[in-house]
Amino acid sequence: MTISEKVAYIQGLYDGMGLDKTGSGEAKILGEMLDVLKEIGDQLEHVDATLDEFGEEIDAISDDLSDVEEEVFGDDEEDDGDEGLEEDFFEIACPNCGEDLVIDDDVLEEGTVDCPACGQKFALSFGEEEKECGGGCCCGKEDEE
């Protein structure tokens, strides 16, 4: 039973008692209190309806935000923190200045790196041991034959 329905029930009891609002002071006070309760019930129904509308709008916004998050960040399976960075980026030290550089697959395929710290260009070595240059790289040595 809603508040408005309860107030209507009490109003029915009041009317059934046959009290005259103009006669006794108690009847007048009870009549005024019932009027106030009716107004409170009406306002609460309006507030409840407004809250329901806001709840629906919040749900719609939440759904839209979920769509945006999925579009921007991808699936939840790919959201494992730094694991994606380890696959796409590599960290190496510049042999000239020692600055740590983060490079991606494109730079690896190119085979040379321009160090932004010292401005020197160097070739990437994929061997376990560094071998002396046999030429053909960017270090400036000519091919040895």
Accessible surface in RSA format (square Angstrom, percent):
REM  Atomic radii and reference values for relative SASA: ProtOr
REM  Chains: A
REM  Algorithm: Lee & Richards
REM  Probe-radius: 1.40
REM  Slices: 20
REM RES _ NUM      All-atoms   Total-Side   Main-Chain    Non-polar    All polar
REM                ABS   REL    ABS   REL    ABS   REL    ABS   REL    ABS   REL
RES MET A   1   160.18  83.0  87.61  58.0  72.57 172.8  80.68  68.6  79.49 105.3
RES THR A   2    73.07  52.0  65.43  66.3   7.65  18.2  70.85  95.2   2.22   3.4
RES ILE A   3    83.77  47.7  80.52  60.0   3.25   7.8  80.52  58.0   3.25   8.8
RES SER A   4    29.15  24.6  21.39  28.5   7.76  17.9  23.79  50.7   5.36   7.5
RES GLU A   5    91.20  52.4  84.54  64.0   6.66  15.9  35.93  69.5  55.27  45.1
RES LYS A   6   105.31  51.4 104.70  64.2   0.60   1.4  51.48  46.3  53.83  57.3
RES VAL A   7     7.30   4.8   7.30   6.6   0.00   0.0   7.30   6.3   0.00   0.0
RES ALA A   8    63.80  58.7  49.98  77.1  13.83  31.5  55.12  77.6   8.68  23.0
RES TYR A   9   133.75  62.4 124.54  70.9   9.21  24.0  93.98  70.6  39.77  49.0
RES ILE A  10    77.23  44.0  77.23  57.5   0.00   0.0  77.23  55.6   0.00   0.0
RES GLN A  11    31.16  17.4  31.16  22.8   0.00   0.0  16.43  35.0  14.73  11.2
RES GLY A  12    40.91  50.5   0.00   N/A  40.91  50.5  32.27  88.5   8.65  19.4
RES LEU A  13    93.69  52.2  88.69  63.4   5.01  12.6  91.56  64.3   2.13   5.7
RES TYR A  14    14.89   7.0  12.45   7.1   2.44   6.4  14.33  10.8   0.56   0.7
RES ASP A  15    88.96  62.3  67.58  67.3  21.37  50.5  33.48  78.8  55.48  55.3
RES GLY A  16    68.79  84.8   0.00   N/A  68.79  84.8  37.19 102.0  31.60  70.8
RES MET A  17   131.12  67.9  98.46  65.2  32.66  77.8  84.29  71.7  46.82  62.0
RES GLY A  18    62.41  77.0   0.00   N/A  62.41  77.0  34.56  94.8  27.84  62.4
RES LEU A  19    68.95  38.4  49.46  35.4  19.49  49.0  51.49  36.2  17.47  47.0
RES ASP A  20    85.59  60.0  76.93  76.6   8.66  20.5  33.78  79.5  51.81  51.7
RES LYS A  21    82.57  40.3  78.92  48.4   3.66   8.7  50.00  45.0  32.57  34.7
RES THR A  22   123.24  87.7  90.32  91.6  32.93  78.5  81.19 109.1  42.05  63.6
RES GLY A  23    60.10  74.1   0.00   N/A  60.10  74.1  31.09  85.3  29.01  65.0
RES SER A  24    52.40  44.3  41.01  54.7  11.39  26.2  41.98  89.4  10.41  14.6
RES GLY A  25    45.74  56.4   0.00   N/A  45.74  56.4  34.89  95.7  10.85  24.3
RES GLU A  26   126.26  72.5 123.38  93.3   2.89   6.9  62.70 121.3  63.56  51.9
RES ALA A  27     1.80   1.7   0.87   1.3   0.93   2.1   1.26   1.8   0.54   1.4
RES LYS A  28   121.92  59.5 121.74  74.7   0.18   0.4  64.72  58.3  57.19  60.9
RES ILE A  29   107.74  61.3 105.40  78.5   2.33   5.6 107.70  77.6   0.04   0.1
RES LEU A  30    81.06  45.1  80.73  57.8   0.33   0.8  80.73  56.7   0.33   0.9
RES GLY A  31     0.86   1.1   0.00   N/A   0.86   1.1   0.44   1.2   0.41   0.9
RES GLU A  32    93.82  53.9  93.76  70.9   0.06   0.1  35.58  68.8  58.24  47.6
RES MET A  33   105.34  54.6 102.50  67.8   2.84   6.8  93.74  79.7  11.60  15.4
RES LEU A  34     7.98   4.4   7.98   5.7   0.00   0.0   7.98   5.6   0.00   0.0
RES ASP A  35    48.92  34.3  47.06  46.8   1.86   4.4  19.19  45.2  29.73  29.7
RES VAL A  36    80.84  53.2  80.65  73.0   0.19   0.5  80.84  70.2   0.00   0.0
RES LEU A  37    65.51  36.5  65.39  46.8   0.12   0.3  65.39  45.9   0.12   0.3
RES LYS A  38    86.00  42.0  81.78  50.2   4.22  10.0  52.11  46.9  33.90  36.1
RES GLU A  39   110.60  63.5 108.67  82.2   1.92   4.6  37.09  71.7  73.51  60.0
RES ILE A  40    79.97  45.5  78.93  58.8   1.04   2.5  79.81  57.5   0.16   0.4
RES GLY A  41     0.69   0.8   0.00   N/A   0.69   0.8   0.30   0.8   0.38   0.9
RES ASP A  42    89.70  62.8  82.36  82.0   7.34  17.4  27.50  64.7  62.20  62.0
RES GLN A  43   120.73  67.5 118.36  86.5   2.37   5.6  36.56  77.8  84.17  63.8
RES LEU A  44    70.03  39.0  70.02  50.1   0.01   0.0  70.02  49.2   0.01   0.0
RES GLU A  45    84.16  48.3  77.37  58.5   6.79  16.2  36.60  70.8  47.56  38.8
RES HIS A  46   128.35  70.2 122.51  85.2   5.84  15.0  83.14  85.7  45.22  52.6
RES VAL A  47    72.47  47.7  71.32  64.6   1.15   2.8  72.47  63.0   0.00   0.0
RES ASP A  48    82.46  57.8  80.95  80.6   1.51   3.6  23.30  54.8  59.16  59.0
RES ALA A  49    50.04  46.0  43.83  67.6   6.21  14.1  48.73  68.6   1.31   3.5
RES THR A  50    41.51  29.5  41.07  41.6   0.44   1.0  33.40  44.9   8.10  12.2
RES LEU A  51   106.33  59.2  99.40  71.1   6.93  17.4  99.55  69.9   6.78  18.3
RES ASP A  52    94.10  65.9  87.00  86.6   7.11  16.8  25.38  59.7  68.72  68.5
RES GLU A  53   100.14  57.5  99.24  75.1   0.90   2.1  29.00  56.1  71.14  58.1
RES PHE A  54   107.55  53.8 107.13  66.4   0.42   1.1 107.52  65.2   0.02   0.1
RES GLY A  55    30.19  37.2   0.00   N/A  30.19  37.2  29.17  80.1   1.02   2.3
RES GLU A  56   124.72  71.6 116.43  88.1   8.29  19.7  45.65  88.3  79.08  64.6
RES GLU A  57   100.07  57.5  96.61  73.1   3.46   8.2  37.64  72.8  62.43  51.0
RES ILE A  58   112.02  63.7 111.40  83.0   0.61   1.5 111.69  80.4   0.33   0.9
RES ASP A  59    90.42  63.3  88.94  88.5   1.48   3.5  24.50  57.7  65.92  65.7
RES ALA A  60    53.03  48.8  46.98  72.5   6.05  13.8  52.49  73.9   0.54   1.4
RES ILE A  61   115.12  65.5 114.41  85.2   0.72   1.7 114.88  82.7   0.25   0.7
RES SER A  62    56.50  47.7  51.59  68.9   4.91  11.3  21.37  45.5  35.14  49.2
RES ASP A  63    90.76  63.6  88.70  88.3   2.06   4.9  24.18  56.9  66.58  66.4
RES ASP A  64    88.28  61.8  87.10  86.7   1.18   2.8  25.79  60.7  62.49  62.3
RES LEU A  65    99.34  55.3  96.07  68.7   3.26   8.2  98.84  69.4   0.50   1.3
RES SER A  66    58.79  49.7  53.92  72.0   4.87  11.2  29.19  62.1  29.60  41.5
RES ASP A  67    94.77  66.4  87.61  87.2   7.17  17.0  28.62  67.4  66.15  66.0
RES VAL A  68    83.96  55.2  80.55  72.9   3.41   8.2  83.96  73.0   0.00   0.0
RES GLU A  69    81.90  47.0  80.78  61.1   1.12   2.7  20.34  39.3  61.57  50.3
RES GLU A  70   110.80  63.6 102.06  77.2   8.74  20.8  27.74  53.6  83.06  67.8
RES GLU A  71   151.19  86.8 125.62  95.0  25.57  60.9  46.61  90.2 104.58  85.4
RES VAL A  72   100.60  66.2  68.50  62.0  32.11  77.4  74.33  64.6  26.27  71.3
RES PHE A  73   148.83  74.5 127.37  78.9  21.47  55.9 133.24  80.8  15.59  44.6
RES GLY A  74    28.67  35.4   0.00   N/A  28.67  35.4  21.42  58.8   7.24  16.2
RES ASP A  75    80.31  56.3  75.31  75.0   5.00  11.8  14.95  35.2  65.36  65.2
RES ASP A  76   129.79  90.9 115.30 114.8  14.50  34.3  35.36  83.2  94.44  94.2
RES GLU A  77   150.06  86.2 131.62  99.6  18.44  43.9  56.53 109.3  93.53  76.4
RES GLU A  78   132.35  76.0 104.91  79.4  27.44  65.3  44.54  86.1  87.82  71.7
RES ASP A  79   108.56  76.0  84.95  84.6  23.61  55.8  13.81  32.5  94.76  94.5
RES ASP A  80    81.17  56.9  59.10  58.8  22.07  52.2  18.85  44.4  62.32  62.2
RES GLY A  81    62.17  76.7   0.00   N/A  62.17  76.7  39.67 108.9  22.50  50.4
RES ASP A  82    96.53  67.6  92.30  91.9   4.23  10.0  22.78  53.6  73.75  73.6
RES GLU A  83   101.88  58.5 100.42  76.0   1.46   3.5  33.06  64.0  68.82  56.2
RES GLY A  84    35.20  43.4   0.00   N/A  35.20  43.4  31.81  87.3   3.39   7.6
RES LEU A  85    99.95  55.7  97.65  69.9   2.31   5.8  98.10  68.9   1.85   5.0
RES GLU A  86   125.04  71.8 108.68  82.2  16.35  38.9  44.79  86.6  80.25  65.5
RES GLU A  87   129.59  74.4 111.12  84.1  18.47  44.0  43.57  84.3  86.02  70.2
RES ASP A  88    73.80  51.7  72.86  72.5   0.94   2.2  13.56  31.9  60.24  60.1
RES PHE A  89    86.79  43.4  79.46  49.2   7.33  19.1  79.86  48.4   6.93  19.8
RES PHE A  90    79.35  39.7  73.29  45.4   6.06  15.8  79.35  48.1   0.00   0.0
RES GLU A  91   118.10  67.8  87.42  66.1  30.68  73.0  28.15  54.4  89.95  73.4
RES ILE A  92    46.60  26.5  39.02  29.1   7.59  18.3  46.60  33.6   0.00   0.0
RES ALA A  93    59.79  55.0  41.24  63.6  18.55  42.2  41.24  58.1  18.55  49.1
RES CYS A  94     2.32   1.8   0.00   0.0   2.32   5.4   0.00   0.0   2.32   2.5
RES PRO A  95    95.92  69.9  53.07  48.4  42.86 155.8  65.67  54.2  30.25 188.0
RES ASN A  96    83.55  57.6  45.07  43.6  38.48  92.7  14.65  35.3  68.90  66.6
RES CYS A  97    62.79  47.5  24.13  26.9  38.67  90.9  32.77  83.0  30.03  32.4
RES GLY A  98    47.93  59.1   0.00   N/A  47.93  59.1  27.59  75.7  20.34  45.6
RES GLU A  99    86.00  49.4  80.36  60.8   5.64  13.4  11.77  22.8  74.23  60.6
RES ASP A 100    89.71  62.8  72.13  71.8  17.58  41.6  17.16  40.4  72.55  72.4
RES LEU A 101    13.74   7.7  11.27   8.1   2.48   6.2  13.74   9.7   0.00   0.0
RES VAL A 102   101.01  66.5  70.61  63.9  30.40  73.3  70.61  61.4  30.40  82.5
RES ILE A 103    10.48   6.0   6.91   5.1   3.56   8.6  10.48   7.5   0.00   0.0
RES ASP A 104    47.31  33.1  45.93  45.7   1.38   3.3  11.42  26.9  35.89  35.8
RES ASP A 105    64.13  44.9  63.27  63.0   0.87   2.1  24.20  56.9  39.94  39.8
RES ASP A 106   101.09  70.8  95.50  95.1   5.59  13.2  27.87  65.6  73.22  73.0
RES VAL A 107    43.10  28.4  42.82  38.8   0.28   0.7  43.08  37.4   0.01   0.0
RES LEU A 108    42.25  23.5  36.23  25.9   6.02  15.1  36.47  25.6   5.78  15.6
RES GLU A 109   147.87  84.9 110.96  83.9  36.91  87.9  50.04  96.8  97.83  79.9
RES GLU A 110   126.10  72.4  92.42  69.9  33.68  80.2  41.59  80.4  84.51  69.0
RES GLY A 111    19.86  24.5   0.00   N/A  19.86  24.5  16.91  46.4   2.95   6.6
RES THR A 112    31.43  22.4  28.72  29.1   2.71   6.5  25.10  33.7   6.33   9.6
RES VAL A 113     9.38   6.2   7.06   6.4   2.32   5.6   9.38   8.2   0.00   0.0
RES ASP A 114    97.27  68.1  80.15  79.8  17.12  40.5  31.13  73.3  66.14  66.0
RES CYS A 115     1.85   1.4   0.00   0.0   1.85   4.3   0.00   0.0   1.85   2.0
RES PRO A 116   115.77  84.4  75.57  68.9  40.20 146.1  87.37  72.1  28.41 176.6
RES ALA A 117    63.37  58.3  20.11  31.0  43.26  98.4  30.98  43.6  32.39  85.8
RES CYS A 118    49.95  37.8  19.04  21.2  30.92  72.7  28.45  72.1  21.50  23.2
RES GLY A 119    60.54  74.7   0.00   N/A  60.54  74.7  31.53  86.5  29.00  65.0
RES GLN A 120    96.65  54.0  94.95  69.4   1.71   4.1  12.34  26.3  84.31  63.9
RES LYS A 121   107.53  52.5  92.16  56.5  15.37  36.6  37.41  33.7  70.12  74.7
RES PHE A 122    19.11   9.6  16.80  10.4   2.32   6.0  19.11  11.6   0.00   0.0
RES ALA A 123    43.17  39.7  25.05  38.7  18.12  41.2  25.05  35.3  18.12  48.0
RES LEU A 124    26.51  14.8   8.80   6.3  17.71  44.5  10.02   7.0  16.50  44.4
RES SER A 125    78.41  66.3  43.45  58.0  34.95  80.5  38.73  82.5  39.68  55.6
RES PHE A 126   151.08  75.6 113.34  70.2  37.74  98.2 118.18  71.6  32.90  94.2
RES GLY A 127    50.38  62.1   0.00   N/A  50.38  62.1  28.80  79.0  21.58  48.3
RES GLU A 128   184.87 106.1 140.71 106.5  44.16 105.1  61.88 119.7 123.00 100.4
RES GLU A 129   135.70  77.9 127.18  96.2   8.51  20.3  45.63  88.3  90.06  73.5
RES GLU A 130   161.90  93.0 130.74  98.9  31.17  74.2  46.40  89.8 115.50  94.3
RES LYS A 131   177.95  86.8 147.48  90.5  30.47  72.5  96.56  86.9  81.39  86.7
RES GLU A 132   163.24  93.7 135.39 102.4  27.85  66.3  60.32 116.7 102.92  84.0
RES CYS A 133    33.11  25.0  17.16  19.1  15.95  37.5  22.36  56.7  10.75  11.6
RES GLY A 134    48.87  60.3   0.00   N/A  48.87  60.3  30.14  82.7  18.73  42.0
RES GLY A 135    21.28  26.2   0.00   N/A  21.28  26.2   0.00   0.0  21.28  47.7
RES GLY A 136    74.40  91.7   0.00   N/A  74.40  91.7  35.82  98.3  38.58  86.4
RES CYS A 137    53.05  40.1  26.10  29.1  26.95  63.3  27.46  69.6  25.58  27.6
RES CYS A 138    48.22  36.5  15.68  17.5  32.54  76.5  25.62  64.9  22.60  24.4
RES CYS A 139    72.97  55.2  35.18  39.2  37.79  88.8  43.37 109.9  29.60  31.9
RES GLY A 140    62.88  77.5   0.00   N/A  62.88  77.5  40.36 110.8  22.52  50.4
RES LYS A 141   115.38  56.3 103.12  63.3  12.26  29.2  71.63  64.5  43.75  46.6
RES GLU A 142   145.96  83.8 135.70 102.7  10.26  24.4  62.40 120.7  83.56  68.2
RES ASP A 143    92.91  65.1  71.71  71.4  21.20  50.1  20.62  48.5  72.29  72.1
RES GLU A 144   133.12  76.4 105.72  80.0  27.41  65.3  43.82  84.8  89.31  72.9
RES GLU A 145   209.20 120.1 126.25  95.5  82.95 197.5  81.04 156.7 128.16 104.6
END  Absolute sums over single chains surface
CHAIN  1 A    11881.8       9430.9       2450.9       6431.4       5450.4
END  Absolute sums over all chains
TOTAL         11881.8       9430.9       2450.9       6431.4       5450.4
